[in-house]
C-alpha cells in the first residue's frame, strides 16, 4: 500500500510518480498521483482496465495519448479520459519534461501495481523499455486488472490466477 507523498521512480521508462491521494485516503474511490515524464518517456505497452477509468491532466509540457483508435496531444490544463475497457497508451515525445496528474477511479490496488512495476524496472528485471516480461505480465494482469488488448480478458484472468497460485 502506498503512502501520501511517497515517491517512486522508474528508470527504464523515465517516470517519477508521487502519490497524492491513495486508496486508503479515499475509501477506495480514487487514487491520484503527480507524474513527471522525462523527454521520450512512454508507457511500454497498450493496455486496458476492465473496472477503472483513468484520467490524465497535463500541468506542464505535452503528452501524446492514444485512446482506442484516436491519438491526441494534451497540453497544460487539458484532460484525456481513458474509459474502462478501452485500450490506451501514452508517451512524451517532446524534448522537455512534462508533468501531469493521473487519477484512477475506483482506486482498486493500482498503487501496488506501480510500486511493484517501478521496482522491477529500476532493478533491471523487466524488458529494456520497462515492459514486464511474459511471466511478470501473466502474473500481474489479473492481480492488478491491467490487460493486453489483443488477448481475451477471460484467458488472461485464468492464466494470471494459475500463476498467482504458485507465488
Phi and psi in radians as a Rosetta constraint file:
Dihedral C 1 N 2 CA 2 C 2 CIRCULARHARMONIC -1.469 0.35
Dihedral N 2 CA 2 C 2 N 3 CIRCULARHARMONIC 2.801 0.35
Dihedral C 2 N 3 CA 3 C 3 CIRCULARHARMONIC -2.026 0.35
Dihedral N 3 CA 3 C 3 N 4 CIRCULARHARMONIC 2.638 0.35
Dihedral C 3 N 4 CA 4 C 4 CIRCULARHARMONIC -0.968 0.35
Dihedral N 4 CA 4 C 4 N 5 CIRCULARHARMONIC 2.352 0.35
Dihedral C 4 N 5 CA 5 C 5 CIRCULARHARMONIC 1.243 0.35
Dihedral N 5 CA 5 C 5 N 6 CIRCULARHARMONIC 0.078 0.35
Dihedral C 5 N 6 CA 6 C 6 CIRCULARHARMONIC -1.128 0.35
Dihedral N 6 CA 6 C 6 N 7 CIRCULARHARMONIC 2.343 0.35
Dihedral C 6 N 7 CA 7 C 7 CIRCULARHARMONIC -1.952 0.35
Dihedral N 7 CA 7 C 7 N 8 CIRCULARHARMONIC 2.318 0.35
Dihedral C 7 N 8 CA 8 C 8 CIRCULARHARMONIC -2.256 0.35
Dihedral N 8 CA 8 C 8 N 9 CIRCULARHARMONIC 2.617 0.35
Dihedral C 8 N 9 CA 9 C 9 CIRCULARHARMONIC -2.222 0.35
Dihedral N 9 CA 9 C 9 N 10 CIRCULARHARMONIC 2.386 0.35
Dihedral C 9 N 10 CA 10 C 10 CIRCULARHARMONIC -1.972 0.35
Dihedral N 10 CA 10 C 10 N 11 CIRCULARHARMONIC 1.769 0.35
Dihedral C 10 N 11 CA 11 C 11 CIRCULARHARMONIC -1.249 0.35
Dihedral N 11 CA 11 C 11 N 12 CIRCULARHARMONIC -0.381 0.35
Dihedral C 11 N 12 CA 12 C 12 CIRCULARHARMONIC -1.288 0.35
Dihedral N 12 CA 12 C 12 N 13 CIRCULARHARMONIC -0.664 0.35
Dihedral C 12 N 13 CA 13 C 13 CIRCULARHARMONIC -1.781 0.35
Dihedral N 13 CA 13 C 13 N 14 CIRCULARHARMONIC -0.207 0.35
Dihedral C 13 N 14 CA 14 C 14 CIRCULARHARMONIC 1.404 0.35
Dihedral N 14 CA 14 C 14 N 15 CIRCULARHARMONIC 0.505 0.35
Dihedral C 14 N 15 CA 15 C 15 CIRCULARHARMONIC -1.876 0.35
Dihedral N 15 CA 15 C 15 N 16 CIRCULARHARMONIC 2.463 0.35
Dihedral C 15 N 16 CA 16 C 16 CIRCULARHARMONIC -2.182 0.35
Dihedral N 16 CA 16 C 16 N 17 CIRCULARHARMONIC 2.243 0.35
Dihedral C 16 N 17 CA 17 C 17 CIRCULARHARMONIC -2.137 0.35
Dihedral N 17 CA 17 C 17 N 18 CIRCULARHARMONIC 2.320 0.35
Dihedral C 17 N 18 CA 18 C 18 CIRCULARHARMONIC -2.184 0.35
Dihedral N 18 CA 18 C 18 N 19 CIRCULARHARMONIC 2.026 0.35
Dihedral C 18 N 19 CA 19 C 19 CIRCULARHARMONIC -1.176 0.35
Dihedral N 19 CA 19 C 19 N 20 CIRCULARHARMONIC 2.282 0.35
Dihedral C 19 N 20 CA 20 C 20 CIRCULARHARMONIC -1.952 0.35
Dihedral N 20 CA 20 C 20 N 21 CIRCULARHARMONIC -0.540 0.35
Dihedral C 20 N 21 CA 21 C 21 CIRCULARHARMONIC -2.444 0.35
Dihedral N 21 CA 21 C 21 N 22 CIRCULARHARMONIC 2.211 0.35
Dihedral C 21 N 22 CA 22 C 22 CIRCULARHARMONIC -1.873 0.35
Dihedral N 22 CA 22 C 22 N 23 CIRCULARHARMONIC 2.927 0.35
Dihedral C 22 N 23 CA 23 C 23 CIRCULARHARMONIC -1.005 0.35
Dihedral N 23 CA 23 C 23 N 24 CIRCULARHARMONIC -0.703 0.35
Dihedral C 23 N 24 CA 24 C 24 CIRCULARHARMONIC -1.116 0.35
Dihedral N 24 CA 24 C 24 N 25 CIRCULARHARMONIC -0.620 0.35
Dihedral C 24 N 25 CA 25 C 25 CIRCULARHARMONIC -1.267 0.35
Dihedral N 25 CA 25 C 25 N 26 CIRCULARHARMONIC -0.506 0.35
Dihedral C 25 N 26 CA 26 C 26 CIRCULARHARMONIC -1.922 0.35
Dihedral N 26 CA 26 C 26 N 27 CIRCULARHARMONIC 0.182 0.35
Dihedral C 26 N 27 CA 27 C 27 CIRCULARHARMONIC 1.129 0.35
Dihedral N 27 CA 27 C 27 N 28 CIRCULARHARMONIC 0.466 0.35
Dihedral C 27 N 28 CA 28 C 28 CIRCULARHARMONIC 1.487 0.35
Dihedral N 28 CA 28 C 28 N 29 CIRCULARHARMONIC -0.019 0.35
Dihedral C 28 N 29 CA 29 C 29 CIRCULARHARMONIC -1.341 0.35
Dihedral N 29 CA 29 C 29 N 30 CIRCULARHARMONIC -0.491 0.35
Dihedral C 29 N 30 CA 30 C 30 CIRCULARHARMONIC -2.657 0.35
Dihedral N 30 CA 30 C 30 N 31 CIRCULARHARMONIC 2.521 0.35
Dihedral C 30 N 31 CA 31 C 31 CIRCULARHARMONIC -2.308 0.35
Dihedral N 31 CA 31 C 31 N 32 CIRCULARHARMONIC 2.261 0.35
Dihedral C 31 N 32 CA 32 C 32 CIRCULARHARMONIC -2.366 0.35
Dihedral N 32 CA 32 C 32 N 33 CIRCULARHARMONIC 2.491 0.35
Dihedral C 32 N 33 CA 33 C 33 CIRCULARHARMONIC -2.533 0.35
Dihedral N 33 CA 33 C 33 N 34 CIRCULARHARMONIC 2.752 0.35
Dihedral C 33 N 34 CA 34 C 34 CIRCULARHARMONIC -1.624 0.35
Dihedral N 34 CA 34 C 34 N 35 CIRCULARHARMONIC 2.229 0.35
Dihedral C 34 N 35 CA 35 C 35 CIRCULARHARMONIC -2.088 0.35
Dihedral N 35 CA 35 C 35 N 36 CIRCULARHARMONIC 2.242 0.35
Dihedral C 35 N 36 CA 36 C 36 CIRCULARHARMONIC -1.923 0.35
Dihedral N 36 CA 36 C 36 N 37 CIRCULARHARMONIC 2.224 0.35
Dihedral C 36 N 37 CA 37 C 37 CIRCULARHARMONIC -2.012 0.35
Dihedral N 37 CA 37 C 37 N 38 CIRCULARHARMONIC 2.108 0.35
Dihedral C 37 N 38 CA 38 C 38 CIRCULARHARMONIC -1.189 0.35
Dihedral N 38 CA 38 C 38 N 39 CIRCULARHARMONIC 2.732 0.35
Dihedral C 38 N 39 CA 39 C 39 CIRCULARHARMONIC -0.943 0.35
Dihedral N 39 CA 39 C 39 N 40 CIRCULARHARMONIC 2.330 0.35
Dihedral C 39 N 40 CA 40 C 40 CIRCULARHARMONIC 1.454 0.35
Dihedral N 40 CA 40 C 40 N 41 CIRCULARHARMONIC -0.048 0.35
Dihedral C 40 N 41 CA 41 C 41 CIRCULARHARMONIC -1.277 0.35
Dihedral N 41 CA 41 C 41 N 42 CIRCULARHARMONIC 2.650 0.35
Dihedral C 41 N 42 CA 42 C 42 CIRCULARHARMONIC -2.760 0.35
Dihedral N 42 CA 42 C 42 N 43 CIRCULARHARMONIC 2.644 0.35
Dihedral C 42 N 43 CA 43 C 43 CIRCULARHARMONIC -1.244 0.35
Dihedral N 43 CA 43 C 43 N 44 CIRCULARHARMONIC 2.320 0.35
Dihedral C 43 N 44 CA 44 C 44 CIRCULARHARMONIC -1.282 0.35
Dihedral N 44 CA 44 C 44 N 45 CIRCULARHARMONIC -0.225 0.35
Dihedral C 44 N 45 CA 45 C 45 CIRCULARHARMONIC -2.694 0.35
Dihedral N 45 CA 45 C 45 N 46 CIRCULARHARMONIC 2.573 0.35
Dihedral C 45 N 46 CA 46 C 46 CIRCULARHARMONIC -1.189 0.35
Dihedral N 46 CA 46 C 46 N 47 CIRCULARHARMONIC 2.479 0.35
Dihedral C 46 N 47 CA 47 C 47 CIRCULARHARMONIC -2.721 0.35
Dihedral N 47 CA 47 C 47 N 48 CIRCULARHARMONIC 3.029 0.35
Dihedral C 47 N 48 CA 48 C 48 CIRCULARHARMONIC -2.591 0.35
Dihedral N 48 CA 48 C 48 N 49 CIRCULARHARMONIC 2.795 0.35
Dihedral C 48 N 49 CA 49 C 49 CIRCULARHARMONIC -2.027 0.35
Dihedral N 49 CA 49 C 49 N 50 CIRCULARHARMONIC 2.328 0.35
Dihedral C 49 N 50 CA 50 C 50 CIRCULARHARMONIC -1.477 0.35
Dihedral N 50 CA 50 C 50 N 51 CIRCULARHARMONIC -0.291 0.35
Dihedral C 50 N 51 CA 51 C 51 CIRCULARHARMONIC -2.221 0.35
Dihedral N 51 CA 51 C 51 N 52 CIRCULARHARMONIC 0.120 0.35
Dihedral C 51 N 52 CA 52 C 52 CIRCULARHARMONIC -2.351 0.35
Dihedral N 52 CA 52 C 52 N 53 CIRCULARHARMONIC 2.555 0.35
Dihedral C 52 N 53 CA 53 C 53 CIRCULARHARMONIC -1.721 0.35
Dihedral N 53 CA 53 C 53 N 54 CIRCULARHARMONIC 2.546 0.35
Dihedral C 53 N 54 CA 54 C 54 CIRCULARHARMONIC -2.179 0.35
Dihedral N 54 CA 54 C 54 N 55 CIRCULARHARMONIC 2.386 0.35
Dihedral C 54 N 55 CA 55 C 55 CIRCULARHARMONIC -2.245 0.35
Dihedral N 55 CA 55 C 55 N 56 CIRCULARHARMONIC 2.325 0.35
Dihedral C 55 N 56 CA 56 C 56 CIRCULARHARMONIC -1.909 0.35
Dihedral N 56 CA 56 C 56 N 57 CIRCULARHARMONIC 2.331 0.35
Dihedral C 56 N 57 CA 57 C 57 CIRCULARHARMONIC -2.256 0.35
Dihedral N 57 CA 57 C 57 N 58 CIRCULARHARMONIC 1.941 0.35
Dihedral C 57 N 58 CA 58 C 58 CIRCULARHARMONIC -1.328 0.35
Dihedral N 58 CA 58 C 58 N 59 CIRCULARHARMONIC 2.337 0.35
Dihedral C 58 N 59 CA 59 C 59 CIRCULARHARMONIC -1.784 0.35
Dihedral N 59 CA 59 C 59 N 60 CIRCULARHARMONIC -0.799 0.35
Dihedral C 59 N 60 CA 60 C 60 CIRCULARHARMONIC -2.411 0.35
Dihedral N 60 CA 60 C 60 N 61 CIRCULARHARMONIC 2.682 0.35
Dihedral C 60 N 61 CA 61 C 61 CIRCULARHARMONIC 1.341 0.35
Dihedral N 61 CA 61 C 61 N 62 CIRCULARHARMONIC -2.668 0.35
Dihedral C 61 N 62 CA 62 C 62 CIRCULARHARMONIC -2.627 0.35
Dihedral N 62 CA 62 C 62 N 63 CIRCULARHARMONIC 2.648 0.35
Dihedral C 62 N 63 CA 63 C 63 CIRCULARHARMONIC -2.312 0.35
Dihedral N 63 CA 63 C 63 N 64 CIRCULARHARMONIC 2.312 0.35
Dihedral C 63 N 64 CA 64 C 64 CIRCULARHARMONIC -1.519 0.35
Dihedral N 64 CA 64 C 64 N 65 CIRCULARHARMONIC 2.357 0.35
Dihedral C 64 N 65 CA 65 C 65 CIRCULARHARMONIC -2.303 0.35
Dihedral N 65 CA 65 C 65 N 66 CIRCULARHARMONIC 2.271 0.35
Dihedral C 65 N 66 CA 66 C 66 CIRCULARHARMONIC -1.859 0.35
Dihedral N 66 CA 66 C 66 N 67 CIRCULARHARMONIC 2.079 0.35
Dihedral C 66 N 67 CA 67 C 67 CIRCULARHARMONIC -2.146 0.35
Dihedral N 67 CA 67 C 67 N 68 CIRCULARHARMONIC 1.967 0.35
Dihedral C 67 N 68 CA 68 C 68 CIRCULARHARMONIC 1.114 0.35
Dihedral N 68 CA 68 C 68 N 69 CIRCULARHARMONIC -2.152 0.35
Dihedral C 68 N 69 CA 69 C 69 CIRCULARHARMONIC -1.776 0.35
Dihedral N 69 CA 69 C 69 N 70 CIRCULARHARMONIC 0.069 0.35
Dihedral C 69 N 70 CA 70 C 70 CIRCULARHARMONIC -1.785 0.35
Dihedral N 70 CA 70 C 70 N 71 CIRCULARHARMONIC 2.336 0.35
Dihedral C 70 N 71 CA 71 C 71 CIRCULARHARMONIC -1.989 0.35
Dihedral N 71 CA 71 C 71 N 72 CIRCULARHARMONIC 2.260 0.35
Dihedral C 71 N 72 CA 72 C 72 CIRCULARHARMONIC -2.289 0.35
Dihedral N 72 CA 72 C 72 N 73 CIRCULARHARMONIC 2.758 0.35
Dihedral C 72 N 73 CA 73 C 73 CIRCULARHARMONIC -1.928 0.35
Dihedral N 73 CA 73 C 73 N 74 CIRCULARHARMONIC 2.156 0.35
Dihedral C 73 N 74 CA 74 C 74 CIRCULARHARMONIC -1.856 0.35
Dihedral N 74 CA 74 C 74 N 75 CIRCULARHARMONIC 2.399 0.35
Dihedral C 74 N 75 CA 75 C 75 CIRCULARHARMONIC -2.045 0.35
Dihedral N 75 CA 75 C 75 N 76 CIRCULARHARMONIC 3.020 0.35
Dihedral C 75 N 76 CA 76 C 76 CIRCULARHARMONIC -0.858 0.35
Dihedral N 76 CA 76 C 76 N 77 CIRCULARHARMONIC 2.292 0.35
Dihedral C 76 N 77 CA 77 C 77 CIRCULARHARMONIC 1.510 0.35
Dihedral N 77 CA 77 C 77 N 78 CIRCULARHARMONIC -0.128 0.35
Dihedral C 77 N 78 CA 78 C 78 CIRCULARHARMONIC -1.741 0.35
Dihedral N 78 CA 78 C 78 N 79 CIRCULARHARMONIC 2.721 0.35
Dihedral C 78 N 79 CA 79 C 79 CIRCULARHARMONIC -2.145 0.35
Dihedral N 79 CA 79 C 79 N 80 CIRCULARHARMONIC 2.686 0.35
Dihedral C 79 N 80 CA 80 C 80 CIRCULARHARMONIC -2.262 0.35
Dihedral N 80 CA 80 C 80 N 81 CIRCULARHARMONIC 2.305 0.35
Dihedral C 80 N 81 CA 81 C 81 CIRCULARHARMONIC -1.886 0.35
Dihedral N 81 CA 81 C 81 N 82 CIRCULARHARMONIC 2.242 0.35
Dihedral C 81 N 82 CA 82 C 82 CIRCULARHARMONIC -1.904 0.35
Dihedral N 82 CA 82 C 82 N 83 CIRCULARHARMONIC 1.667 0.35
Dihedral C 82 N 83 CA 83 C 83 CIRCULARHARMONIC -1.162 0.35
Dihedral N 83 CA 83 C 83 N 84 CIRCULARHARMONIC 2.632 0.35
Dihedral C 83 N 84 CA 84 C 84 CIRCULARHARMONIC -0.945 0.35
Dihedral N 84 CA 84 C 84 N 85 CIRCULARHARMONIC 2.480 0.35
Dihedral C 84 N 85 CA 85 C 85 CIRCULARHARMONIC 1.495 0.35
Dihedral N 85 CA 85 C 85 N 86 CIRCULARHARMONIC -0.140 0.35
Dihedral C 85 N 86 CA 86 C 86 CIRCULARHARMONIC -1.831 0.35
Dihedral N 86 CA 86 C 86 N 87 CIRCULARHARMONIC 2.192 0.35
Dihedral C 86 N 87 CA 87 C 87 CIRCULARHARMONIC -1.162 0.35
Dihedral N 87 CA 87 C 87 N 88 CIRCULARHARMONIC 2.484 0.35
Dihedral C 87 N 88 CA 88 C 88 CIRCULARHARMONIC -2.679 0.35
Dihedral N 88 CA 88 C 88 N 89 CIRCULARHARMONIC 2.849 0.35
Dihedral C 88 N 89 CA 89 C 89 CIRCULARHARMONIC -2.786 0.35
Dihedral N 89 CA 89 C 89 N 90 CIRCULARHARMONIC 2.955 0.35
Dihedral C 89 N 90 CA 90 C 90 CIRCULARHARMONIC -2.601 0.35
Dihedral N 90 CA 90 C 90 N 91 CIRCULARHARMONIC 2.853 0.35
Dihedral C 90 N 91 CA 91 C 91 CIRCULARHARMONIC -2.819 0.35
Dihedral N 91 CA 91 C 91 N 92 CIRCULARHARMONIC 2.694 0.35
Dihedral C 91 N 92 CA 92 C 92 CIRCULARHARMONIC -1.914 0.35
Dihedral N 92 CA 92 C 92 N 93 CIRCULARHARMONIC 1.655 0.35
Dihedral C 92 N 93 CA 93 C 93 CIRCULARHARMONIC -1.689 0.35
Dihedral N 93 CA 93 C 93 N 94 CIRCULARHARMONIC 0.242 0.35
Dihedral C 93 N 94 CA 94 C 94 CIRCULARHARMONIC -1.442 0.35
Dihedral N 94 CA 94 C 94 N 95 CIRCULARHARMONIC 2.969 0.35
Dihedral C 94 N 95 CA 95 C 95 CIRCULARHARMONIC -1.635 0.35
Dihedral N 95 CA 95 C 95 N 96 CIRCULARHARMONIC 0.150 0.35
Dihedral C 95 N 96 CA 96 C 96 CIRCULARHARMONIC -2.142 0.35
Dihedral N 96 CA 96 C 96 N 97 CIRCULARHARMONIC 2.776 0.35
Dihedral C 96 N 97 CA 97 C 97 CIRCULARHARMONIC -1.195 0.35
Dihedral N 97 CA 97 C 97 N 98 CIRCULARHARMONIC 2.465 0.35
Dihedral C 97 N 98 CA 98 C 98 CIRCULARHARMONIC -2.058 0.35
Dihedral N 98 CA 98 C 98 N 99 CIRCULARHARMONIC 2.574 0.35
Dihedral C 98 N 99 CA 99 C 99 CIRCULARHARMONIC -2.224 0.35
Dihedral N 99 CA 99 C 99 N 100 CIRCULARHARMONIC 2.554 0.35
Dihedral C 99 N 100 CA 100 C 100 CIRCULARHARMONIC -2.694 0.35
Dihedral N 100 CA 100 C 100 N 101 CIRCULARHARMONIC 2.833 0.35
Dihedral C 100 N 101 CA 101 C 101 CIRCULARHARMONIC -1.759 0.35
Dihedral N 101 CA 101 C 101 N 102 CIRCULARHARMONIC 2.339 0.35
Dihedral C 101 N 102 CA 102 C 102 CIRCULARHARMONIC -2.102 0.35
Dihedral N 102 CA 102 C 102 N 103 CIRCULARHARMONIC 2.314 0.35
Dihedral C 102 N 103 CA 103 C 103 CIRCULARHARMONIC -2.186 0.35
Dihedral N 103 CA 103 C 103 N 104 CIRCULARHARMONIC 2.496 0.35
Dihedral C 103 N 104 CA 104 C 104 CIRCULARHARMONIC -2.137 0.35
Dihedral N 104 CA 104 C 104 N 105 CIRCULARHARMONIC 2.264 0.35
Dihedral C 104 N 105 CA 105 C 105 CIRCULARHARMONIC -2.309 0.35
Dihedral N 105 CA 105 C 105 N 106 CIRCULARHARMONIC 2.107 0.35
Dihedral C 105 N 106 CA 106 C 106 CIRCULARHARMONIC -1.254 0.35
Dihedral N 106 CA 106 C 106 N 107 CIRCULARHARMONIC 3.016 0.35
Dihedral C 106 N 107 CA 107 C 107 CIRCULARHARMONIC -1.197 0.35
Dihedral N 107 CA 107 C 107 N 108 CIRCULARHARMONIC -0.693 0.35
Dihedral C 107 N 108 CA 108 C 108 CIRCULARHARMONIC 0.871 0.35
Dihedral N 108 CA 108 C 108 N 109 CIRCULARHARMONIC -2.470 0.35
Dihedral C 108 N 109 CA 109 C 109 CIRCULARHARMONIC -1.935 0.35
Dihedral N 109 CA 109 C 109 N 110 CIRCULARHARMONIC 0.511 0.35
Dihedral C 109 N 110 CA 110 C 110 CIRCULARHARMONIC -1.099 0.35
Dihedral N 110 CA 110 C 110 N 111 CIRCULARHARMONIC -0.595 0.35
Dihedral C 110 N 111 CA 111 C 111 CIRCULARHARMONIC -1.078 0.35
Dihedral N 111 CA 111 C 111 N 112 CIRCULARHARMONIC -0.610 0.35
Dihedral C 111 N 112 CA 112 C 112 CIRCULARHARMONIC -1.137 0.35
Dihedral N 112 CA 112 C 112 N 113 CIRCULARHARMONIC -0.640 0.35
Dihedral C 112 N 113 CA 113 C 113 CIRCULARHARMONIC -1.033 0.35
Dihedral N 113 CA 113 C 113 N 114 CIRCULARHARMONIC -0.873 0.35
Dihedral C 113 N 114 CA 114 C 114 CIRCULARHARMONIC -1.081 0.35
Dihedral N 114 CA 114 C 114 N 115 CIRCULARHARMONIC -0.734 0.35
Dihedral C 114 N 115 CA 115 C 115 CIRCULARHARMONIC -1.058 0.35
Dihedral N 115 CA 115 C 115 N 116 CIRCULARHARMONIC -0.823 0.35
Dihedral C 115 N 116 CA 116 C 116 CIRCULARHARMONIC -1.156 0.35
Dihedral N 116 CA 116 C 116 N 117 CIRCULARHARMONIC -0.823 0.35
Dihedral C 116 N 117 CA 117 C 117 CIRCULARHARMONIC -1.152 0.35
Dihedral N 117 CA 117 C 117 N 118 CIRCULARHARMONIC -0.738 0.35
Dihedral C 117 N 118 CA 118 C 118 CIRCULARHARMONIC -1.138 0.35
Dihedral N 118 CA 118 C 118 N 119 CIRCULARHARMONIC -0.674 0.35
Dihedral C 118 N 119 CA 119 C 119 CIRCULARHARMONIC -1.134 0.35
Dihedral N 119 CA 119 C 119 N 120 CIRCULARHARMONIC -0.754 0.35
Dihedral C 119 N 120 CA 120 C 120 CIRCULARHARMONIC -1.090 0.35
Dihedral N 120 CA 120 C 120 N 121 CIRCULARHARMONIC -0.795 0.35
Dihedral C 120 N 121 CA 121 C 121 CIRCULARHARMONIC -1.139 0.35
Dihedral N 121 CA 121 C 121 N 122 CIRCULARHARMONIC -0.780 0.35
Dihedral C 121 N 122 CA 122 C 122 CIRCULARHARMONIC -1.159 0.35
Dihedral N 122 CA 122 C 122 N 123 CIRCULARHARMONIC -0.517 0.35
Dihedral C 122 N 123 CA 123 C 123 CIRCULARHARMONIC -1.425 0.35
Dihedral N 123 CA 123 C 123 N 124 CIRCULARHARMONIC -0.015 0.35
Dihedral C 123 N 124 CA 124 C 124 CIRCULARHARMONIC 1.329 0.35
Dihedral N 124 CA 124 C 124 N 125 CIRCULARHARMONIC 0.414 0.35
Dihedral C 124 N 125 CA 125 C 125 CIRCULARHARMONIC -1.744 0.35
Dihedral N 125 CA 125 C 125 N 126 CIRCULARHARMONIC 0.123 0.35
Dihedral C 125 N 126 CA 126 C 126 CIRCULARHARMONIC -1.901 0.35
Dihedral N 126 CA 126 C 126 N 127 CIRCULARHARMONIC -3.092 0.35
Dihedral C 126 N 127 CA 127 C 127 CIRCULARHARMONIC -1.127 0.35
Dihedral N 127 CA 127 C 127 N 128 CIRCULARHARMONIC 2.777 0.35
Dihedral C 127 N 128 CA 128 C 128 CIRCULARHARMONIC -0.957 0.35
Dihedral N 128 CA 128 C 128 N 129 CIRCULARHARMONIC -0.509 0.35
Dihedral C 128 N 129 CA 129 C 129 CIRCULARHARMONIC -1.490 0.35
Dihedral N 129 CA 129 C 129 N 130 CIRCULARHARMONIC 0.071 0.35
Dihedral C 129 N 130 CA 130 C 130 CIRCULARHARMONIC 1.602 0.35
Dihedral N 130 CA 130 C 130 N 131 CIRCULARHARMONIC -0.082 0.35
Dihedral C 130 N 131 CA 131 C 131 CIRCULARHARMONIC -1.213 0.35
Dihedral N 131 CA 131 C 131 N 132 CIRCULARHARMONIC 2.553 0.35
Dihedral C 131 N 132 CA 132 C 132 CIRCULARHARMONIC -1.181 0.35
Dihedral N 132 CA 132 C 132 N 133 CIRCULARHARMONIC 2.657 0.35
Dihedral C 132 N 133 CA 133 C 133 CIRCULARHARMONIC -1.201 0.35
Dihedral N 133 CA 133 C 133 N 134 CIRCULARHARMONIC 2.959 0.35
Dihedral C 133 N 134 CA 134 C 134 CIRCULARHARMONIC -0.991 0.35
Dihedral N 134 CA 134 C 134 N 135 CIRCULARHARMONIC -0.807 0.35
Dihedral C 134 N 135 CA 135 C 135 CIRCULARHARMONIC -1.157 0.35
Dihedral N 135 CA 135 C 135 N 136 CIRCULARHARMONIC -0.688 0.35
Dihedral C 135 N 136 CA 136 C 136 CIRCULARHARMONIC -1.100 0.35
Dihedral N 136 CA 136 C 136 N 137 CIRCULARHARMONIC -0.808 0.35
Dihedral C 136 N 137 CA 137 C 137 CIRCULARHARMONIC -1.108 0.35
Dihedral N 137 CA 137 C 137 N 138 CIRCULARHARMONIC -0.713 0.35
Dihedral C 137 N 138 CA 138 C 138 CIRCULARHARMONIC -1.081 0.35
Dihedral N 138 CA 138 C 138 N 139 CIRCULARHARMONIC -0.662 0.35
Dihedral C 138 N 139 CA 139 C 139 CIRCULARHARMONIC -1.320 0.35
Dihedral N 139 CA 139 C 139 N 140 CIRCULARHARMONIC -0.690 0.35
Dihedral C 139 N 140 CA 140 C 140 CIRCULARHARMONIC -1.463 0.35
Dihedral N 140 CA 140 C 140 N 141 CIRCULARHARMONIC -0.482 0.35
Dihedral C 140 N 141 CA 141 C 141 CIRCULARHARMONIC -0.992 0.35
Dihedral N 141 CA 141 C 141 N 142 CIRCULARHARMONIC -0.949 0.35
Dihedral C 141 N 142 CA 142 C 142 CIRCULARHARMONIC -1.237 0.35
Dihedral N 142 CA 142 C 142 N 143 CIRCULARHARMONIC -0.603 0.35
Dihedral C 142 N 143 CA 143 C 143 CIRCULARHARMONIC -1.097 0.35
Dihedral N 143 CA 143 C 143 N 144 CIRCULARHARMONIC -0.661 0.35
Dihedral C 143 N 144 CA 144 C 144 CIRCULARHARMONIC -1.988 0.35
Dihedral N 144 CA 144 C 144 N 145 CIRCULARHARMONIC 0.066 0.35
Dihedral C 144 N 145 CA 145 C 145 CIRCULARHARMONIC 1.094 0.35
Dihedral N 145 CA 145 C 145 N 146 CIRCULARHARMONIC 0.751 0.35
Dihedral C 145 N 146 CA 146 C 146 CIRCULARHARMONIC -2.225 0.35
Dihedral N 146 CA 146 C 146 N 147 CIRCULARHARMONIC 2.027 0.35
Dihedral C 146 N 147 CA 147 C 147 CIRCULARHARMONIC -2.143 0.35
Dihedral N 147 CA 147 C 147 N 148 CIRCULARHARMONIC 2.614 0.35
Dihedral C 147 N 148 CA 148 C 148 CIRCULARHARMONIC -1.316 0.35
Dihedral N 148 CA 148 C 148 N 149 CIRCULARHARMONIC 2.339 0.35
Dihedral C 148 N 149 CA 149 C 149 CIRCULARHARMONIC -1.258 0.35
Dihedral N 149 CA 149 C 149 N 150 CIRCULARHARMONIC -0.297 0.35
Dihedral C 149 N 150 CA 150 C 150 CIRCULARHARMONIC -1.617 0.35
Dihedral N 150 CA 150 C 150 N 151 CIRCULARHARMONIC 0.016 0.35
Dihedral C 150 N 151 CA 151 C 151 CIRCULARHARMONIC -2.164 0.35
Dihedral N 151 CA 151 C 151 N 152 CIRCULARHARMONIC 2.325 0.35
Dihedral C 151 N 152 CA 152 C 152 CIRCULARHARMONIC -0.938 0.35
Dihedral N 152 CA 152 C 152 N 153 CIRCULARHARMONIC 2.348 0.35
Dihedral C 152 N 153 CA 153 C 153 CIRCULARHARMONIC -1.027 0.35
Dihedral N 153 CA 153 C 153 N 154 CIRCULARHARMONIC -0.736 0.35
Dihedral C 153 N 154 CA 154 C 154 CIRCULARHARMONIC -1.029 0.35
Dihedral N 154 CA 154 C 154 N 155 CIRCULARHARMONIC -0.645 0.35
Dihedral C 154 N 155 CA 155 C 155 CIRCULARHARMONIC -1.207 0.35
Dihedral N 155 CA 155 C 155 N 156 CIRCULARHARMONIC -0.746 0.35
Dihedral C 155 N 156 CA 156 C 156 CIRCULARHARMONIC -1.114 0.35
Dihedral N 156 CA 156 C 156 N 157 CIRCULARHARMONIC -0.689 0.35
Dihedral C 156 N 157 CA 157 C 157 CIRCULARHARMONIC -1.112 0.35
Dihedral N 157 CA 157 C 157 N 158 CIRCULARHARMONIC -0.735 0.35
Dihedral C 157 N 158 CA 158 C 158 CIRCULARHARMONIC -1.120 0.35
Dihedral N 158 CA 158 C 158 N 159 CIRCULARHARMONIC -0.827 0.35
Dihedral C 158 N 159 CA 159 C 159 CIRCULARHARMONIC -1.101 0.35
Dihedral N 159 CA 159 C 159 N 160 CIRCULARHARMONIC -0.739 0.35
Dihedral C 159 N 160 CA 160 C 160 CIRCULARHARMONIC -1.074 0.35
Dihedral N 160 CA 160 C 160 N 161 CIRCULARHARMONIC -0.745 0.35
Dihedral C 160 N 161 CA 161 C 161 CIRCULARHARMONIC -1.053 0.35
Dihedral N 161 CA 161 C 161 N 162 CIRCULARHARMONIC -0.757 0.35
Dihedral C 161 N 162 CA 162 C 162 CIRCULARHARMONIC -1.121 0.35
Dihedral N 162 CA 162 C 162 N 163 CIRCULARHARMONIC -0.814 0.35
Dihedral C 162 N 163 CA 163 C 163 CIRCULARHARMONIC -1.090 0.35
Dihedral N 163 CA 163 C 163 N 164 CIRCULARHARMONIC -0.647 0.35
Dihedral C 163 N 164 CA 164 C 164 CIRCULARHARMONIC -1.312 0.35
Dihedral N 164 CA 164 C 164 N 165 CIRCULARHARMONIC -0.231 0.35
Dihedral C 164 N 165 CA 165 C 165 CIRCULARHARMONIC -1.161 0.35
Dihedral N 165 CA 165 C 165 N 166 CIRCULARHARMONIC -0.461 0.35
Dihedral C 165 N 166 CA 166 C 166 CIRCULARHARMONIC -1.778 0.35
Dihedral N 166 CA 166 C 166 N 167 CIRCULARHARMONIC 0.119 0.35
